Amino acid sequence: MSYNYNHNWINGNKITTSDGIKVINPATGDVIGEVPKISEHEVNDAIVAAHTAFKSWSNYTAEYRADILEQWAQNLISKQDELAHIMSEEQGKPYAEAYGEIGVCAKFIRWNAEEGKRIYGEIIPPSSPQQRISVIKQPVGVCGLITPWNFPGAMIARKVAPALAAGCTVIVKPSSETPRIAIAIFDELMRTDIDNGVANIVTGSSSMISNTLFSNPKIRKISFTGSTTIGKQLMKQAADQVKRISLELGGNAPTIVLPDANLDIAADAIVENKFENTGQMCNGINTVLVHEDIQDEITEKIATRVQQLKVGIGTDDGVQVGPLINKAAVDKVEHLVADATQNGANIKVGGHKLPISSNGLFYQPTVITNVNPSMAIAQDEIFGPVAPIITFKSIDEAIEIANASQFGLAAYFFSNNINTIYKISEQLEFGMIGVNGTQLSVPQAPFGGIKESGMGREGGHHGLDGFLELKYISLSLQE
């Protein structure tokens, strides 16, 4: 099956170029398409278009903007199967996961469409009889949205929907690894009654597009999801114009399993989370911390489940784990596993690449035991299908190990003791905590981290607030 998404959208027009970026299927190594490599001039055209369109889009009613977003959500659901195939082919994730991700896109779009109708202001008690104080919320303006390759559909929806609902206009820069699904999703937005210039998508040189967005004063906000290293560089660029910026960066999520937990529930949730998207999730579990009293039992439960995972090309029936995104990702996983074993860790399950295709990007779902918290595999974000197991003696030790990371995106733990649940939830230094489960990315809740995992939130009214400015109005009544 072949899909042709070889264009960008600028000011409501399809843009093609003679120079393009080849898109590779990570499962096979085949070239599956090409997208435009646009010029700086065309990026500036998109900025001008968005700036011009902002004047009318920001003045539409919230209900009108919601109607546009609802049309978009309906369009995505009507093509859910086709879009899932594009995503699976381009990103490598199993079809079932891709299909679910398109459904998630629609949920985020619809939630923000409705929440945009609830952008309320405030009336504040005055300081004198003649004074009247009010606070209103207004859209930030033109926003540059930079999305990653690991959830190339959901991240478009999670950024574009709240921006549009708030009354902002956007320029989206998707990852060069997965641009076709982003363009396909944008095509469905362009099929609505949206005004020209409100939403634009550009592909090409990441550094050129990023630099152009940051240097142009018409861009009032940047939202970026990606690595902490790049995020730090973007923070420095934002400082030049004191440009608003939201960052959702790397994670190194621990999960803690206590003896009073239901171990079957814990094992199911850990394996489902750890190996989703082949372990390529910013909020995915990185290390599994287990109490010494249950280490053998929980390790066996996890290992048994991991051995049953089906690895293969994402569009094949029943596949649960696909390829890694590129060679660099595989090399990193191999290095971390080799370093761990050289320093005393033991491979319980897996530990090698799989010859599923000549592309060499498939890696066995792996469980490693006897891992020390100081090992690189426990310190670095693995972003691959490897579960390192670390033992601890006390709750305080587990919390100390978890909090030692410079990252603070997500953490998980399993316990049935209510006192323990409150203690650990409050003491873990992470922006999101999953207790006896791992589902965190939902439209109505604020997704995001602390420390070097970023700033700002996506989801909930907090995510919508990120695209709004507060304006305080003090009126003195005239007699």
N, C-alpha and C positions, 0 to 999 in steps of 0.2 A: 504494500500500500504506500502510495507516495502523495505527499501534500506539498503544495507550492505556496510558501509564504515568503516571498523574495522582495518585500517592499517595506518602507517605513510609512508613517503617517505624519504629515506636517500641514497644519492649517486645513485639515479636512481632505487633503490630497494624498494619493499614493505616490511615494517617491522611490524611484529605483536609481541605481548607479551602475556604471560599467565596471567599477572596482568593487569586489565583494569579499565577504568572510565565509569560508567554507565551514559547514556544520557537520560534525562527525557523530555517528551512532557509536556510543562507547561499548556497546555489546559486540559489535562486529567490526568496527573500524572503517565502515563504509561512509563515504561522503553522501549525505542525504539531502543536501540543499545548500543554498548560499543566500546570505542576506546582505543588504547594502553596507558599504563602508563609506559613510557620508563625510562631508567636509565640514570644517569649522563654520564656513559661511551658512551651511544648511542648518547647523545647530542653532546659530543665531537667528535664522529665519523662524525656527520653532519657538524660540524665546519671544521674538517679536509677536508672533501669532498668539501665543498664550497671554502675553501682556495685553494685547488689544482685546482679546476675548474676555479677559477678566472683568472688564468694565460692565459688560452685560451679564455674564454668568453670576457674578457676585451679587447682583441686584435681583435675580430671579427669586421667587419664593422657595422656601425649603421643600414645599410639596412638589413644585415643578421639578426641582433637581432630583427628588426622590423618584418621581415617575421615570426619569431617564435611567436612573440606576436600576430600577425594577425591570425595565426593558432589557437592560444589559444582562441581568441575572437570568431572565427567562431565555435569552438567546444562548447563554452558556449551557443551560440545562438541555435545551433542544439539540445541542451538538455535543453532549457530554461524551458519547462514545468516540466520536472522531477526535475531539480534543485530547482525550485520554490516550489514544493511540499515538498522536503527535508527541505528547509528553514522554510516553514510555520509550518511543523510538529515539528521541533526542537526548533524554536525560538518563535513561537506563532503568528507571524504577519499574517494578512490576505493574502491569496494567491495572490490577485491582487498586493499588495505591494511587495511581494516576487518576483513575475514574473517581475515586473518593476525593482527591484534591480538587477536581473541577467542581464537585458538589460543595466543598468547603468555600471555594471562590464565591459561589452564589450566596452562601449563607452570610459571608462577610459583607458582600455588597448590599444585600437586603437589610441586614442589621443597621449598617451605617446610613442607608437611605432613610430608615425610620428614625434613627437617633438624631439625624440632622434636623428633624422637626422639633427637637427639644433643646435647641441651643438657647438657653435662657439667660437673661441678664439679672441684675440685682437693683433694688432700691435700698439705699443706706441711710440711716438716721442722720440728719444734718447737725452741724455744729452751731447754727444760729437759726432764728425763726425765718429768715429770708432765704436760706440756702436749701437747695434740693440736690441730692447726690444720687447719681445712677451709674451703673456699670453695664456696658454692652460688650458683646463679643462680635468681632468682625474677622473675616477671612484674612489670612496672612498675605496672600497674593500668589504670585507664580512660584511653583514648587518644582524642584528637580528631585526625581525619585530614582534611586539606583538599586536594582534588585539582584539577588543572587541566583545561582544555578540549581541549588538543591531542592527548593520548592518554587519553581519558576512560574507556576500559576498562582498559588496562594499568595505569594508575596506581591504580585501585581495587584490583586484584589485588596490585600491588607493595607496597601499604601494609597492606591488610586481612589478607592471608594470613600474613605474618610475625607480625603482632600477635596474631592468633588462635592461631597455632601456639605462640607463646610463653606463652599463657595469659592474654593481655590481653583486655579487652572494648573495643568501639569505638563512636564516633559519627562518621559520615562526612558531610562537607559537600562535595558536588560543585560544579563550576562551574555558574553560572546559564546559561551558554551551551550546556552539554551535560548537562543533568540526567537526561534520559529514559534514555539508555543506562546511566547509573549505577544508576538505579532498576531497569531491566530486569535488570542483572547481579545486583543485590541480591535481586530476586525469586527468582532461581535459588538463592541462598544460603538464602533463607527456605523453599525447598522441601526442604531437608535436615532432619535431626533436631536442628538447633541449638536450644539453649534460648532462650526469650524473653529479650530484653534484652541478649544477648551482642553482637549487631550491630544498629546503628541507623543510619538515613540520614535527613538533614534537608535541606530546601531552603528558600530564602528570602533575606532580606537578608544579604549576606556579612558586613557590618560587625557587625550585631547578633549573628549566630551566632558569629562569631569572638570578639567581646568576651565573650559568655556563656561560651564554652569556656575562655577565658583567665582569667576572673575566678573561676571555680568551682574550689575547692581539690580537689574530687573528681577533676578531670582532672589526671592526673599527667604526661602527655606530649602534645605537639602535633607532628605531622608535616605539613609544608607543602611543596607544590611550586607554584612560581609565580614572579613577578617579584622581582628583587632589591630593588626599592623597598618592596614589601609585606613581604618577608622581614625587612628591617631594622626595620620598624615592629613586627612580631611578636616580634622578639628583645627589643625594649624592653618589650613587654607581658609576656613570659615572665619578665623579671627581677623583677617585683613579687612573685612567689611562688617564684622560682628554679625555675620549671617546666622540665622537660626539653623540648628542642626539637630537631627535625631539619629541615634546610632544604635543598631542592634548588632552586636559583635560576637566574638567567639565565646564559647562556653566550655566548661570542663565538669559536667554535671556528675556529682556522686549520688549513689543511692545507698541507703543504710538499711540493713535487715536485722531486726532484733529478735531474740528468742521467742517473744510472745506473739510474733506475727503469724498469720496464716501463710505458711511457706509455699503452698501451691499457688495461691493468689499472687504472692510476691514473685515467684519464678515465672508465671505466665506474663505478668506485667513487665518484668525486667527484659525478658527475651523479646516481647513484642516491641518495646521501646528501643532497646539497644540495636536491633537489627532492622528496624524500619528504615527504608531508603538506604539500605546497605550501610547503616551506621552513620550516614552523612546528614546529621541533624545538629543544629547548634544547641538545642535543648535536649539532645539525646544523652542517655546515660553514658558516662565515660568510664567510671570505676564502680565496682560493686563491693561495698564494705559490709562484711558479714561478721556477726559475733562468733567468737571462737567455739561457743557451745553448739552451734548449729552449722559450722562451716562444711562439714562433710555432707550433711543432709541437703542443704540448699545448693551446694555445688553440684551434687548429683542430679538434682531436679532441673537445674539450669542446663547442665550438660546434655541431659536426655532430650530436652526440648530443642536445643540447638542442633543436635544431630539429625533431627527430623525436618529441619528447614530445607526447602527445595531451592537450589541455586540455578539460575539460568537466564536466558534472554527474556526480558520483561514481558514481551508480548506472547510468550509461550504459555500454555495452560498450566495453572497451578504454581507458577513461580512465585516465591516469597522474597528472594534476595537476588538482586541484579548485579551488574558490574559496578565498579568504582568509576568515577567520572573521567579520569585520565591517568596517564602513567605516573605523574608526580604523586597522585593520591596513593597509588599502589606502592610506590617506592617508600613513601612515608610509613605506611602500615608495616611493610616488610622490615624496615629499619627499627621501628619501635618493638616489634616482636623479637627480632634478633637481639637487640640490646637487653630486653627483659630476660630472655633465656640465658644469655651470657652472664647475667648478674644473679642467677639463681632461681628464676621463675621456671615453672613447669607448664608445658602445653597439655591441657586436658583434652581438648577437642580442636581439630583443625590445625592451623598454623602454616598453610601453604597456599600458593596460587592454584587455581583450577584451570585445566586446559579446555575450557568450554568453547572458546574461539581463539583464533590466532591473534586477536587483539591483546590478549594477556591482561585484561583488567578485572578478571574474576578472582576473588579471594575467599577461601573457606570461612564460613562463620566459625569463630575461634573463641575458646575459653582458656584463660591462663590463670594458674593458681600460684600461690606462694609469692605474690607480688608485694614489693615493699613500696610504701608511699613515696620514697625518694627516687624511684625509677622514672625514667623519661616517659614510659607508657602511662604512668599515673599523673605525671605533671603536665604533659602536653595533650592537647585536644586530638584524639586519635582520628576522628572523622572516617571511621572504617568499621568493618564487622568484627570487632575484637572486644571481648569482655574480660578485663583484668579483675581478679578477685583478691581483695585485701582483707585480712582478719584483724579484729580489734577485741579488746578485753572489756571496755566500759563505754557507756554512752558518751562520757566526756571526751574520751580518746577519739571516738568516731567523729564527734563534732569538731574537734581540733584538726583532725586529718582533712575533713571536708573544707573547713574555713581557711586552711593554709593556702588554697589556690588564689591567684590574683584575679581569677574570673568569678563572676557572681550572677550567672544567668538563672540556672535552675538547679534544684536539688530535690531528691525524693527520699522517702523512708517508709518503712513498713513496721507498724506496731499496733497493738490493740489496747494499749494502756493510755487512757485519756490524759493522765498527768504527763506521761512521756511525750505524747503528741504535742501538747502545748509547749513543753520545754524545748524540744528539738525545733519545732516550727519557729519559735521566737529567737532561738540562738543561732540558727543557720544564717550565714551572711550571703543570701541569694535573693534575687528579685521575685522568684516564683518557687513555691514549695508544693510538691505533690505528696499527699499522704495516702498510703494504701492504694495508689493508682498513679498513672503517669500522663493523663490527658490534661494539657495546659493550654493549647492553642484553640480558644473558642472566641467567637465574635464579641461576647459581652464582657470579657475580662481583660485587664491590662497586661499584655505580654511584654516582657522586657527585663533587663538586668541591672545590676549595680557593679561597682568596682570597674574592672577593665572589660566588662561585658557590655558597656554602653550607657546611654542615657535616653530618656523618653520611653514612651509606651505605644504599642499598637494593639487595638482592641479596646472595647469599653468606651465610655464617654471620655476617658483619659486619652485614648488614641485620637479622638475627634478634637479634643482640646489642643492637641499638638499642632493643628492647622488653624488655630484661632488666636487672635490678639485680644487682650483686654483693653478697653478704653473707658477711662473714668471721666465722667462729665459732672462738673459742679456748676449749677445754675443759681445765680443771685436774682431773686425776684425784685422787680421794680415797683415801687408804690405809685 
